[in-house]
């Protein structure tokens, strides 16, 4: 069931409630995790591509 699907009781087709959640704020932990992933991907790229080119 999606967030905009109304709850129908006993076939009366009366909308009882629609749950629209507020826009979720981005979690600081998720942002830190994304930065950490980008950092390690960049470190791996440097180790695999750039360092052999410089050597």
C-alpha positions in Angstrom: 0.0 0.0 0.0 1.4 3.4 -0.9 1.4 6.5 1.2 -1.5 8.0 -0.8 -3.7 5.0 -0.8 -6.8 5.7 1.2 -8.0 3.3 3.9 -11.5 2.1 3.1 -13.7 0.6 5.8 -16.5 -1.9 4.9 -16.8 -0.9 1.3 -18.3 2.5 2.2 -15.7 4.2 -0.1 -15.2 6.8 2.6 -11.6 8.0 3.0 -10.6 7.5 6.6 -7.0 8.6 6.5 -4.3 9.3 4.1 -0.8 9.2 5.5 1.5 11.7 3.8 4.8 11.7 5.6 6.7 14.9 5.7 9.8 15.2 3.5 12.5 13.3 5.2 15.5 15.4 6.2 18.8 13.8 5.0 20.5 12.1 7.8 24.0 13.4 8.8 25.1 9.8 9.2 24.1 9.0 5.6 26.0 12.1 4.4 29.1 11.0 6.3 28.8 7.5 4.8 28.5 9.0 1.3 31.6 11.2 1.8 33.5 8.1 3.2 32.6 6.1 0.1 33.6 8.8 -2.3 36.9 9.2 -0.4 37.8 5.5 -0.5 36.8 5.3 -4.2 39.1 8.2 -5.0 41.9 6.6 -3.0 41.5 3.4 -4.9 41.4 5.2 -8.2 44.7 7.0 -7.3 46.3 3.8 -6.2 45.2 1.8 -9.3 45.5 4.4 -12.1 47.6 7.4 -11.1 50.4 5.8 -9.2 51.3 3.3 -12.0 51.3 6.1 -14.5 53.7 8.2 -12.4 56.1 5.2 -11.7 
